[in-house]
Every structure is written in C-alpha cells, then in structure tokens.
Amino acid sequence: MILEILTPEKKLYSGEVYGVQLPGISGLFEILDKHAPLVSALGKGNLKILKDKKEVESYSIQSGFVEVINNKATVLVEGAVEL
C-alpha cells in the first residue's frame, strides 16, 4: 500500500509500506495492505510506519485525520517529529 504523511509545512513521508499503526481518538489501530476504505480522526501519540515485517519508522504526531482509499493511506497531521 502507498502511505503519505502530510503536515501544513511539508510532506514527511511518501512510499510503499506493509502497514501503519495510528493513534486514533479512541485508541491505537492498524491499517494493512488492501484495507477497506476508511476516514478516521487521529489523536496525539505515536505513528509507526511498518515498512516491512521487521523495519519500523516512528513519528510523534499531533491530532489529524487519515483517509484510506484504493490501497492508499493519506495521513494529515498538524505536526510531527521523527523519533
């Protein structure tokens, strides 16, 4: 699946991933390849990019939203810092 992470200032990440773990407003959830269409609000917390089954990249994010459609996840956040 394709993942894009965008802030108002810049594009933080764009590429092919195995999945992504996100801090929803009601708790953590994970989006994997071929996920059903989805729109969800995000809370403050850690976002983990699962590049493959072993390689992980992490960011601390502020609130935002995620949209999944046609095997592409777009994450819009107010701010993020790589961990």
C-alpha positions as CSV (number, residue, x, y, z in Angstrom):
1,M,0.0,0.0,0.0
2,I,1.1,3.6,-0.6
3,L,1.4,5.8,2.5
4,E,1.7,9.6,2.5
5,I,2.1,11.7,5.7
6,L,1.5,15.4,5.2
7,T,1.7,18.4,7.6
8,P,0.8,22.0,6.6
9,E,4.5,22.7,6.1
10,K,5.7,19.7,4.1
11,K,5.4,16.1,3.0
12,L,7.0,13.9,5.8
13,Y,6.8,10.6,4.1
14,S,5.7,9.0,0.8
15,G,6.3,5.4,-0.2
16,E,5.3,1.8,-0.3
17,V,4.6,0.2,3.1
18,Y,3.4,-3.0,4.7
19,G,1.1,-1.1,7.1
20,V,0.8,1.8,9.5
21,Q,-0.1,2.0,13.2
22,L,-2.0,5.1,14.2
23,P,-3.2,6.8,17.4
24,G,-7.0,7.1,16.9
25,I,-9.0,9.2,19.3
26,S,-10.3,6.0,21.0
27,G,-7.0,4.1,20.9
28,L,-4.4,2.6,18.6
29,F,-5.4,0.9,15.3
30,E,-3.5,-0.5,12.4
31,I,-4.1,-0.3,8.6
32,L,-2.6,-3.0,6.4
33,D,-2.4,-3.6,2.7
34,K,-5.7,-3.7,0.9
35,H,-7.7,-2.2,3.8
36,A,-11.3,-1.2,3.3
37,P,-12.0,2.5,2.6
38,L,-11.8,4.5,5.9
39,V,-11.8,8.0,7.3
40,S,-10.8,8.5,10.9
41,A,-9.8,11.2,13.3
42,L,-6.3,10.9,15.0
43,G,-5.3,11.9,18.5
44,K,-1.9,12.9,19.8
45,G,0.5,9.9,20.0
46,N,3.0,7.7,18.1
47,L,2.6,6.8,14.5
48,K,4.5,3.7,13.4
49,I,5.3,3.0,9.7
50,L,5.7,-0.7,9.0
51,K,8.0,-0.7,6.0
52,D,8.1,-4.5,6.1
53,K,7.6,-7.1,8.7
54,K,10.8,-6.0,10.6
55,E,11.7,-2.4,9.6
56,V,9.7,0.3,11.5
57,E,9.9,4.1,11.4
58,S,8.2,6.2,14.1
59,Y,6.9,9.7,14.5
60,S,5.2,11.6,17.4
61,I,2.2,13.3,15.9
62,Q,-0.3,15.9,16.9
63,S,-4.0,15.5,16.0
64,G,-5.1,14.9,12.5
65,F,-7.0,12.6,10.1
66,V,-6.4,9.5,8.0
67,E,-8.1,8.5,4.8
68,V,-7.7,5.1,3.1
69,I,-9.0,4.6,-0.4
70,N,-7.8,2.4,-3.3
71,N,-4.9,0.9,-1.3
72,K,-3.5,4.4,-0.5
73,A,-3.4,5.9,3.1
74,T,-3.1,9.6,3.4
75,V,-2.4,10.9,6.9
76,L,-2.9,14.7,7.5
77,V,-1.4,15.9,10.8
78,E,-0.9,19.3,12.4
79,G,2.6,18.5,13.4
80,A,5.0,15.5,13.6
81,V,8.5,14.8,14.9
82,E,10.5,11.7,13.9
83,L,11.5,9.5,16.8
